[in-house]
């Protein structure tokens, strides 16, 4: 998306419309808006994760190969530093899901800085929303399984407080625990990927627009492209951080659902 002609860059500045990609099917494109570059990236991410871990553990060895070591390092990081750290010993049971979640978000975020790809599926709200709903359903199910439906919702909605203030606190607890959590999970990831992509578009295409408008602005264009490189490095940090934050928050919600006191 960033690699465009200078004419298009000058005439059509970056906008939200850049996130609505056309169909890539060679036939019936007008009726196939669902099959876009974003769809292909999602499939590539899923296939890459499944194939890599299957190949890495196809013949596990006591002295691991590089592939096996890297796969074990990823799983060990999520298991020890997120699952066990946030949930406790019982977090080991959730480590496979959390590892899958972490890798899926990380890889889809990383597409945003891959040359000639340069857009993350998570810059569309639909994908973070689906991930948030999955985590939302999981921690509610875990809570009900652990405590029973009535006891879980009682703990989640009724805090230890004087009875006369409960009519005020119960709606707040409901809003906080069952509405804000999935919303904040989805919007945080979406907003960071959306904003990062827009910044890269603005600085890259801005350089082309200025140099095509006036050759004397070439030094400013060069500065704009240098800043694009710096922002790409910053975006890489954001990519990793957002995958980590989403996974950590999911683990914390599971921990809250398992806890005896909410």
C-alpha positions in Angstrom: 0.0 0.0 0.0 2.9 2.4 0.7 4.5 1.6 -2.6 2.5 3.9 -4.9 3.3 6.2 -7.7 4.2 9.8 -6.9 1.3 11.0 -8.9 -1.2 9.0 -6.8 0.6 10.1 -3.7 0.2 13.8 -4.6 -3.4 13.5 -5.8 -4.8 11.1 -3.2 -3.6 11.6 0.3 -3.9 8.8 2.8 -7.4 8.2 4.2 -9.5 5.6 5.9 -10.5 4.3 2.5 -6.9 2.9 2.1 -8.0 0.2 4.6 -10.9 -1.0 2.4 -9.0 -3.1 -0.1 -10.5 -4.4 -3.4 -11.1 -8.1 -4.1 -8.0 -9.9 -5.5 -10.1 -12.5 -7.3 -9.7 -12.2 -11.1 -13.3 -13.0 -11.6 -16.5 -11.4 -10.1 -14.4 -9.0 -8.1 -17.4 -6.7 -7.6 -19.2 -9.4 -5.7 -16.3 -10.8 -3.7 -15.3 -8.0 -1.3 -14.6 -10.6 1.4 -11.6 -12.1 -0.5 -9.0 -9.4 -0.2 -5.3 -9.0 0.6 -6.4 -9.0 4.3 -8.0 -12.4 3.9 -4.9 -13.9 2.4 -2.7 -12.5 5.2 -4.9 -14.1 7.8 -4.7 -17.5 6.1 -0.9 -17.1 5.7 -0.6 -16.3 9.4 -2.6 -19.3 10.4 -0.8 -21.6 8.0 2.6 -20.3 9.0 2.0 -20.9 12.8 0.6 -24.4 12.3 3.2 -25.5 9.9 6.1 -24.1 11.8 5.2 -25.7 15.1 4.3 -29.0 13.5 7.6 -29.1 11.7 9.5 -28.1 14.8 8.0 -30.8 16.9 7.8 -33.5 14.3 10.9 -35.2 15.7 11.7 -33.6 19.0 15.2 -34.1 20.3 16.8 -33.9 23.6 19.3 -31.5 22.1 16.9 -29.3 20.2 17.5 -28.1 16.7 17.3 -24.4 16.0 13.6 -24.6 14.9 12.7 -26.7 18.0 14.7 -24.3 20.3 12.9 -21.3 18.9 9.4 -22.9 19.1 10.2 -24.0 22.7 11.5 -20.6 23.6 8.3 -18.9 22.4 6.1 -21.4 24.3 8.3 -21.2 27.4 8.2 -17.4 27.3 4.3 -17.3 27.2 4.0 -20.2 29.7 6.4 -18.9 32.3 6.2 -15.1 31.9 2.5 -14.7 31.1 0.4 -17.8 32.0 2.1 -18.9 35.2 3.1 -15.4 36.2 -0.5 -14.1 35.9 -2.6 -17.1 36.7 -0.3 -19.2 38.9 0.4 -23.0 38.5 -3.0 -23.5 36.9 -1.9 -21.2 34.1 0.0 -24.1 32.5 -3.3 -25.4 31.2 -4.0 -22.1 29.4 -0.5 -21.8 28.0 -1.3 -23.4 24.6 -4.1 -21.0 24.0 -2.2 -18.0 25.2 0.8 -18.9 23.0 -1.4 -19.3 20.0 -3.0 -16.0 20.7 0.3 -14.3 21.2 1.8 -15.7 18.0 -1.3 -15.0 15.9 -1.5 -11.3 16.9 2.3 -10.9 16.7 2.5 -12.3 13.1 -0.5 -10.3 11.9 0.8 -7.2 13.4 4.2 -7.8 11.8 2.6 -7.7 8.3 2.3 -4.0 8.8 6.0 -3.4 8.3 6.8 -6.2 5.8 7.8 -4.6 2.5 5.1 -4.9 -0.2 2.6 -6.1 2.3 2.6 -3.2 4.8 -0.8 -3.6 6.3 -1.9 -5.5 9.4 -5.2 -7.3 9.4 -5.5 -6.0 13.0 -5.9 -2.5 11.6 -9.5 -3.6 10.8 -11.6 -3.6 13.9 -13.3 -6.9 13.0 -10.2 -9.1 13.7 -9.3 -7.7 17.1 -13.1 -7.8 18.0 -13.2 -11.5 17.2 -10.1 -12.2 19.3 -11.6 -10.2 22.1 -14.9 -12.1 22.0 -13.0 -15.4 22.1 -11.1 -14.4 25.2 -14.3 -12.9 26.7 -16.2 -16.1 26.2 -13.3 -18.2 27.6 -12.9 -16.3 30.8 -16.6 -16.3 31.5 -16.8 -20.0 30.8 -13.8 -20.7 33.0 -15.3 -18.7 35.8 -18.7 -20.5 35.6 -16.9 -23.8 35.5 -14.8 -23.0 38.5 -17.5 -21.5 40.7 -20.8 -22.4 39.1 -22.9 -19.8 37.2 -24.6 -18.2 40.2 -21.6 -17.9 42.4 -19.4 -16.6 39.6 -21.8 -13.8 38.6 -22.4 -13.0 42.3 -18.7 -12.5 42.8 -18.3 -10.7 39.6 -21.2 -8.3 40.1 -21.6 -7.8 43.9 -18.5 -6.4 45.6 -18.0 -6.4 49.4 -19.8 -3.2 50.3 -22.7 -1.9 52.4 -26.1 -3.0 51.0 -27.3 0.5 50.4 -24.6 1.3 47.9 -24.9 -1.9 45.9 -27.6 -0.5 43.5 -24.9 1.9 42.4 -22.0 -0.5 42.3 -23.6 -3.5 40.6 -24.2 -1.7 37.3 -20.6 -0.3 37.5 -19.2 -3.8 38.0 -21.3 -5.2 35.2 -20.2 -2.4 32.8 -16.5 -2.8 33.9 -16.3 -6.6 33.9 -18.6 -7.6 31.0 -18.6 -4.7 28.6 -15.4 -2.7 29.0 -13.0 -5.7 29.0 -13.8 -7.0 25.5 -14.2 -3.5 24.1 -10.9 -2.3 25.5 -9.1 -5.4 24.3 -10.3 -5.0 20.7 -10.0 -1.2 20.5 -6.5 -1.0 22.0 -5.1 -3.4 19.4 -7.0 -2.0 16.5 -6.2 1.7 17.3 -2.5 1.0 17.6 -2.3 -0.9 14.3 -4.5 1.6 12.6 -2.6 4.6 13.8 0.8 3.1 13.1 -0.2 2.3 9.5 -1.5 5.8 8.9 1.7 7.4 10.2 3.8 5.3 7.9 1.5 6.2 5.0 1.6 9.9 5.8 5.4 10.2 6.1 6.1 8.0 3.1 3.6 9.4 0.7 4.2 12.9 2.0 7.8 12.6 0.8 6.6 11.7 -2.7 3.9 14.4 -2.7 6.4 17.2 -1.7 9.1 16.2 -4.2 6.5 15.9 -7.0 5.0 19.3 -6.1 8.4 21.1 -6.0 11.9 19.6 -6.6 13.2 22.2 -4.2 11.5 20.3 -1.4 13.7 17.2 -2.0 15.6 17.7 1.3 12.3 17.8 3.2 11.2 14.7 1.3 14.4 12.9 2.3 13.8 13.9 5.9 10.3 12.5 5.7 11.6 9.1 4.4 14.3 9.0 7.2 11.5 9.6 9.7 9.6 6.7 8.1 12.5 4.4 8.8 12.6 5.6 12.4 8.8 5.2 12.7 9.1 1.6 11.3 11.5 0.7 14.1 9.1 2.3 16.6 6.2 0.4 15.0 8.1 -2.9 15.5 8.2 -2.2 19.2 4.5 -1.4 19.2 3.8 -4.6 17.3 5.5 -6.8 19.9 4.1 -4.8 22.8 0.5 -5.0 21.6 0.7 -8.7 21.2 2.1 -9.0 24.7 -0.4 -6.7 26.3 -3.4 -8.4 24.6 -2.2 -11.8 25.9 -1.3 -10.5 29.4 -4.8 -8.9 29.8 -6.5 -12.1 28.6 -4.5 -14.1 31.2 -5.4 -11.5 33.9 -9.1 -11.9 33.1 -8.8 -15.7 33.4 -7.0 -15.3 36.7 -9.8 -13.1 38.0 -12.4 -15.6 36.8 -10.6 -18.4 38.7 -10.0 -16.4 41.9 -12.2 -17.1 44.9 -12.6 -13.4 45.4 -13.5 -11.0 42.5 
